[in-house]
Amino acid sequence: MEPVKETARIESLDLLRGFALLGILLLNIIGFGLHSSAYSNPGYDLIFGATSDKATWAAVEIFAEGAMRCLFSILFGAGILLFTTGANAKGAVLHYKRTFWLLIFGLFNAYILLWVGDILVTYALCGFFLYLLRNKSGKTLLISASSMILLISIFYGIVGIGLSAAKDASLEVSQATEVSNINADTRVLAKEWDDFVKDYQPSAEKISKELEQRRESYATAFSFNLEKTLEMHLVVVPVFLLWDALAMMLLGMALYKFEVLQGKRSLAFYKKLALFGFCIGITFNSYEVYRGITTNFELTAVFAQMQPTYQIGRLGMAMGYIGLLVLFARSGGFVSIKTRLSAVGRMALTNYLMHSFICVVIFTGLGFGLVDKLSRTSLYLVVIAIWIFQLILSPWWLKRFHFGPVEWLWRGLTYGRWPNIKRIPSGDYS
């Protein structure tokens, strides 16, 4: 079995993947560059922050939050079908070897490159299961995805209601003259809220200790990261992220079956997809931003995933981007931009791990120790710099080599032999 030939690549998928890869750094940079609670609790730095930082947060929330992860997951689901179906379909052994090594890369990213928010582990776990669904019809996959998204929204809504109830219970306990007069259920709820607040609104002492650990050295940053990452893999991934990713991957498989992601539908279809997607996404996301600002970033208002509108907004934006980018891919102009975005997409794994490596050098004691020393707005100057670097590096690299260095390693480990990485006249891997 041979890897996909260069001539068989689907331009729209590469371009979409490149866009999603760059876009996901808009969210991840907060985890790298600020205190660990800042991602879920923007009030950490925005309540008394500059207007520019509030505007930056609002723009990212409307146009990127959830949508980029959604788009990345959709493309991963499509990638599974691209690898396991069609004329050049790979068998179960290669798929599971490929997925196993993706898991290893994810663990390396999470524990060695210190990225708590790594998605590769989650994707690999989903990949082990999704192979079994490769031959299902597009309709079946779409119904399955829609059902899962609905159930996730209901679940998050229930959790959100529970948080609000816990908050009310905490207020009741704090205002009571005698705690003994409060029933046991109310006291339990109040404690749950207090524990939640401790995680998402840590004390100044706890924040100072974290920043000291992350800035001091790689060893101390590793020690801090270890606890957070174990919690992520043992609690957050199985309870929340796994199901979220699985639903979006099923949607990606359905869209691939319907030939949406390959750019094979009519121009009118993609225009409508972009228009309706952005109208829905911007409307719902703007509402969530409005709630955050008008409540002064109150936790239950800005804890995004616990809002019933979250899935609608992110899906709308993801569909809008798919429509817009396929139209862009099929247009005649901007060849250089398309080439560069596609190159970033072809080196997605290399570039994703590169995000972690660059950021661990910039923000931890391994390098400059700049965690929490830059404002939100300033962090996006770092993002733009990384974008420019990867948009230059990726096409430069692919002019000289068939694939990125991590992609080369991944393929070699998957196929059990090492393909020639340097470009030669003909007949080699892509």
N, C-alpha and C positions, 0 to 999 in steps of 0.2 A: 504494500500500500504506500502510495506516494502522497506527500503534502500537496495542497492546492497549488496549481501552476499560477504564475503571475498573470497570464492572460485570462484566467478564470475568475479573477477577483471582481467583486461587485463594488463599483466606485461609490455608489450611494452609501453602502454600509461602512466603508472606510471613512468617508467624509463625516457621517453621523457619529461614528465612534470617536473620531478626532475632536469634533465639537464637544461631545459629552465628556471626554477625558479632560479637556481644558476647562470646561465649565464646572466640573466637580471640585476643582481646586478653589472655586469661589466660596464653597462651603467649608471644605477641609482646612483652609488657611486659618479659620477661627479656632479650630481645635489645636492646630500647631502653634499659633501665635499669641493666644490669650489664655487666661486661666481656664481650667477644664470645665467650669460651670457656665462659661460665657456662651457656648453654642446653644444650649437649651434655655438659658436664662439671659437674654440680651440686656435685661435691666442691670446686670452686673456692671456694665460700663456705660450704658446709655442714659440712665435716669438723670445723671448729672453731666452727661457727656455733651460734646459739641454738636451743633446742628448738622454739620457735615457728616458726622458719624451716624446720626439718626437717619439721614437721607441715604447714606450708603447701605445701612441695614435694610431700609425699606425697599430699595431697588433690588438688592439681592433676594430678599424674601419674595418679592413679586415675581421676579424673572428667573430665579434659579433654585430656591429652596425646594427640595423634594423632587423637582423636575429633572435635574441632572442625574440624580441617583436613579430615578424612574427610567430615564432614557438609557442610561448605562445598563440597567438590568434588562430592559427590553432587547437591547442589542446582544447581550449575553445569551438570552434565550434563542434569538435568531441564529447566533453563532453555533449553538449546539446542533440545530437542524442543518446548518451549512456543513458541519463536520460529519454528521451521522446519516444524512439522507442524500438522495440524488445519485447521479451516475458515478460519482467518486466517493460514495459513502464509506466511512470508516466503521469498523466493527466495534463490538462492546469492549474488547480488550484495550484497544487504542484509546477509546473514549475514557475508560476508567483510569488508565495510566495517565492520560493527559489531565484529568480532573484531580488525581492524587497529587501530581506535581504542582498544580495550581494551589492546592491546599498548603503544600510546603512553602511555596512562595508567599502565600498569605501569612503563614505563621512567622516567616522571616521578617516580613514587613511589620507585623504587629509587635513582635517581641525584640527584634534586633534593630530595626529602623524606628522603633518606638512610636508607631502610629496606632493609637488605640482605636481609631475609627476605620481601620482596614476593612475592605469589603470582599477581598479575595477569599477569605475563609468561608464567609457566608455563601459566596457564589459557588465555591467548590462543593459545599454540602448540598446545595440545590442541584448542582450538576450530577451528583451521584444518583439522584432520583429522576431527573428529567429525561434521561436516556430512555426510560421505560415508556415515555409518552410521545416519542418521536414520530410515531406513525398515526397518531390520532388526527382526526380531521381538523381543519381550521375552525369550523363551527364548534366542535367539542372543546377545543382549547380556549376559544373565546368565551364560551359559556362558563368554563371552569375558572378562567381568570376573573371574569366579572363577578362570579359568585364569591370568590375569595376576597376580592376587593370590597365587596359589600359587607361581608362578615368582618373583615378587618376594621372597616369604618364603624360598624356597630360596636365592635369590641373597644375601639379607641373612644367612641362616644360614651360608652358605659364607664370606662376608666376616668374620662373627663368629668362625668357626673359624680363619680366616687370622690375625685379630688375636691370638687366643689363642696360636697357634703362634709368631707374631712376638714376643709377649711372653716366651714360654718361651725363644726363641732369644736374646733380649736378656739374659735372666737367665743363660743358659749362658755367653755371651760375657763378661759382667761378672764371673763367678766363675772364669773360666779363668785359669790362671797364665801361659799363653802363647796369645795370640790366634791365632798361626800354626797352633796345633794344632786350631783350629775350622775345619770345612769351609766352603767358599765360600758354599753355599746358606744355611747357618746365619748367616753374617755378613751376608748380604743381608737376611734376615728380621729380624735384630737392628736393622739400620739403618732398615728400614721402621717398626719399632716406635718407635725413637727419634725419627724424624721425626713420627710420629703423636702422640707424647707432647708434642713441642715445640709442636704446634698446639693441643692440648687441655689441656695443663698448661704454659702459657707461664711464663717466668721472671718474677720480680718486676720486673726492669728492663723487659721487654717490656710487661707490664701497665701499668706507670707511664707509659711512652711513649704507649701507646694512649689512656689516660685523659686525658693532657695534650692530645693532639691533639683528642679529641672535646670537651673542655671549653673549649679556648682560643677558638675562633671558628668560624663557619660554614665558612670557607675551609679551616681545618685539619681539621675534621670531614669535610668533603667529600673532602679528599685521602685520609684514612684509609679512608673508605667506598668510594672508587672502586676501590681494589685488591680489597677484600673482595667487592664487588658483581660485578666482572669475573670473579673466581674462581667466584662463585655461578653466573653465567650461562654461563660457558664449561665448567665442570666439574660442579658439583653438580646443576644443572637437567637437563642431558642424560643424566647417568649415573644419578641417583637420582629427583629430584622429578618429572620429566616422566612417568615410567612409573607412579609412585605415583598422581599426579593422574589420569592417563588411565584407570587401572583403576577408580578410585572414580567417575569421570564415567560410565563405561560402566555401572557399577552403578546410578548415579542415573537413567540413561536407561532401564534395565530396570525399576526401581521405578516410574518414571513410566508406562511402558507397562502395567505391572500395576496402575496406579491406586492404588498405596500412598501416594505422596506427596500426592496430591490429597485424601486422607481419605475415599475411597469404599469402602474395605473395611469389614467388620463391626467393631463395637466389640470383640468377642471376639478378632478377629485382632490388633488393636492392643494389647490387654491382654497377649496371649501374646508379641507382639513385644517389648514393653517388659520383661516379666518375664524371658524367656530372654536378651534382649540384655544387660540389666544383670547378670544372674547370670554370664554368660560374661565380660563386660567387666570387672566388678569383681574377679572371681576371678583372671583372668590379670594384670590391672594391679596388683593387690595383691601377687601373686607377684613381679612385677618390682620393686616398691617394696621388698619384703622383701629381695630380692637386693642392691639398692643399699645399704640400711641395714646389713645384716649383713656386707657386704664393705667397709664404710666408704667407699662411693662409688667403688670401684675401677672404672677406666674401662671395661673389657670388660663389667662388670655393669650399668652405667648408660647406656651408649651405646645408647639405646633401639632404634633402627632395626636394630641388628645382633643383636637378640634374636629367636629364632624365634617367640616368643609375641606379638610386637609387633602384627602385623596382626590376630591373633585378638582381642586385647584392645580395640583401637581400633574395629574393626568391631562388636564386641559393644556397646560403649558408644554408637556412632552409631545402631545399630538400636534400642537402648533409648530414646534420646532421640527418635527418629522416632515410635516407638509412644506414648511419654508425651506428646509435644507435639501429636500429632494428637488424642489423647484430650482434651487440654486445649482444643484449638481447637474440638472438637465439644461441649464442656461448656457449660452455660448461664451459669456464673458468671464472675467476674473479667474483666468486659468491658473495664475500663480497662487492665488489664495486657495483655490480648490486643491492644487497639488500639495501645498503645504499642510492643509488640514487633513487630507487623505494620508499623507506621510505620518503625521502624528497618530492617526488612527491605526495605521499598519504597525506602528511601534507602541501600541497602547499599553502593553504590560511593562515595557521598559520605561516609558514615560511616567506611568503611574508610580512605579517604585522610585523613579527619579524624584518625584514630588517629595516623597518621604525623606530621601537622602539629603536633598537640598535643605529641606526645612529642619531636619534634625541638626544640621550644621549651623544654620542661621539662628535657631531658637533655643537650643540646649547648650549645656556646658561642654559638649563635644566641640563646639565651635565658638560662636559669638555670644551665646546666652541671652538672646534678645526677647525671650518670651515675656509678654505683657509690657514691653517697653515701647511698642508701636500702637498707635490708635487703629481702629477698624479701617478707617480710610487709608492710612499709611500702609496697612497690611496688603491692600489691593494694589499698591505700587509694586510690592514683592510679587504678587500674582502676575501682573502684567509683564514684569521682567522675566519670570519663568516661562510665560507664554511665548514671548519673543524668542527666548533661547531655544525652546523646543520647536517652534515653527521654523527656525533657521537650521537647527541641528538635524531634525528628522529627515527632511528631503536631502540634505547634504550626505547624511549617512547612507540613505537608501540608493543614492547614485553610485555608491561604492560597494555596498553590500546588499544581499538579497533581503535581509530582515534584521531587526534590532538584535542587540546582544542577548537580552533575556529571552526573546522569541527564539533565537537560535538554540539557546540552552534548553528551553522548554521542548522544542521539537526533537532535539537530540535525545533527551531523556524519555520522551514519548515513544519515538520510533526505534530506540535502541541503537542508533548509529548517527554519526555526526555529518550533517549535510555541509557542503562547501558554502561558506558564508560570503566569500568574495564573488563579485559578479564576473561571470565568464560568458563567452559569446552565446551559448545555448544549452538547453537541456538540463538545467539544474533546478533546484528548489526555489520557490518564491517566498 
